[in-house]
Amino acid sequence: MLVLGLQVPLDVFECEAVCYCRKAKDIVGHETVLCRLNEYEFLFGFLNFEPSETIYSGEIVFNPEVPGFVWRCPKPLTEELSGKRITMEDVLSYWSQMDESIGLVNVAFSPATPSMLKRYLPREVLKIQPVELVLEEETFKVNQLPVHHTAFFKDVYDGYWILNRSNISTVALVQVQIDFESRTFKYISEAYILNELTLFLLKKEFPYQDWDELTLGDAIRLKNLMQRFDFSKPLPEAFKTCFRVYSNQEMDGWSERTRFEVVREG
């Protein structure tokens, strides 16, 4: 699962993406994981252990007293959510302020059921993936990358990029500066989220019409074409979000883990 910061906008997550936030414990008192259920619903689980790079072997996975909750975005806040103005910190803070003993209840929250937690947050996914730097070739196909995994690669101009496969039809792309000596990296470009629908918008300009044929180098070229695309013309609703861009300022505090182990240098 991903390790992210409190300032990550909830709308960044694709459905069924799982992430862990260490600093959430400062707000709610529990180790906290998150899974996006659908466009407007998010499942928060409170763990009975601190995640590591191995699968937890204990009997009780979630906090016995408060295993977690589901937050459903209220209709008045849907534009705030899609506008990337609601973060993990916001929702956890709202939840921590509830006090049912004095009648302070927020109908946007409901208890997480054991079956729901088991389905969306099985113990097998509740481990932190080690950040391993494997420099892939630009010809490496995106569909060879497991869902929720990340590929590092170098472009023809010797720039380094990270591509994360969010789900089978969506990728996140960002350029990074890598320091091999300190084994760290930092973001130096905006973050670009692209999904399969971009191919339909670029039938004339882009040679591929099969997402499964997309390579890492193609992802950069697709991003470049989408940056020049005219979104002012009428489009079906689904196409309006097939390409999203997040600035460096918006990404501040998103990632808490930037160190890596070099597996192979290209």
Buried (B, 14 or more C-beta within 10 A) or exposed (E): BBBBBBBBBBBBBBEBBBBBBBBBBEBBEBBBBBBBBEEBBBBBBBBBBEBEEEEBEEEEBBBEEBBBBBBBBEEEBEEBBBEBEBBBBBBBEBBEEBEEEEEEEBEBBEEBEEEBBEEBBEBEBBBBBEBEBBBBEBEBEBBEBEBBEBBBBBBEEEBBBBBBBBBEBBBBBBBBEBEEEEBBBEBEBBBBBBBBBBBEBBEEEBEBEEBEEBBBBBBBBBBEBBEEBEEEEEBEEEBEEBBBBBEEEBBEBBBBBBEBEEEEEE
